[in-house]
Amino acid sequence: MRMGYIKYSSHAVYDIQYHIVWTTKYRYKVIQGKIADRLRELLKQGCEARGMKIIRGSVGKDHVHMGFDTGGVDGLFGVKSSASLIMLQYYLDGSNVTGEPDTSSYDSVRNAANSGITYSTVMTYINSNWSCGIPTIQKVTTTNGYLSTGNMVRVPTSSYGDAYLEEQAAISWAMMVNGAMQALIDVTKYATMGANSGYRTYHSQIEAYIDYRHGGNIASCPYFAKGRTTEEAILPENRSTASDANNTYAESWIQTNWSNFTDDGVWNDVPDIATESGGDLFGYGGSNHGWGLAIDMDLTGSGTPEHNWLVSNASTYGFVPYTAEYWHWDYEP
């Protein structure tokens, strides 16, 4: 063991390295020229995508030697760990998917490993049985942004915090991450931007809208009931009481009042009573964020490999793009 490779975490001192040898079938000497160059490129891409470091390697005409370091074990539940946990929970008990890295989840992982369950076992089952699920949440404006995250599934933020998605959306997100990993995509970009980038309370939606207005933008999110009568979820008759239909539309209210709230970088100026039941703004939510059916991913821009892969493949997993925001994807299977 070389001391330079020793790593430390909060609970361990470790050094994990592997030496792998691949050979061609019948030792045919075919790894030459462009084939050898392409193989080196793919090995490098594969290791970089998985956070592994190549220590030493050589490409022969009929074999490949590669020594590599597995990278850090930080104990944090980022994109890969979270997606793996969600898929394992789906395999073990599809009705109890939480995504939470808690004691119960650790026990499930330990028991699965002790029972001989492997990644191959899980993926064989999932590939044979999984399909995009119908959301478990009914789209009603008076529930938009008023749901409990206790009934949702955790997905990670870019800083390893917690965001939440509706159960079927979260399972599909995990499957999408796994698919992107097979394509050697940097899946760390598929974390959410922050805690409000999955499920978002209605109050936070209003504050975000006002924040956009202070920036000189006529934000198209959140969606309000006004002018979107083609969607059943936001038809006036879906409001909880007849009196709600007589309230000023949320959008009109904001057009009139947005400048009364200061732009201090913190979305906390809108009075709670405005979005509570009976308030001027209550009952007009229509954003998929309010049902945990939208995710704002930590993409660095449109046209990147991570974004391009989503454009080509996300629909397979039930996600569709919101064209005005390259980072925003709705779950609409």
Order of alpha helices (4+ residues) and beta strands (2+ residues): beta-beta-beta-alpha-beta-beta-alpha-alpha-alpha-beta-beta-alpha-alpha-alpha-alpha-beta-alpha-beta-beta
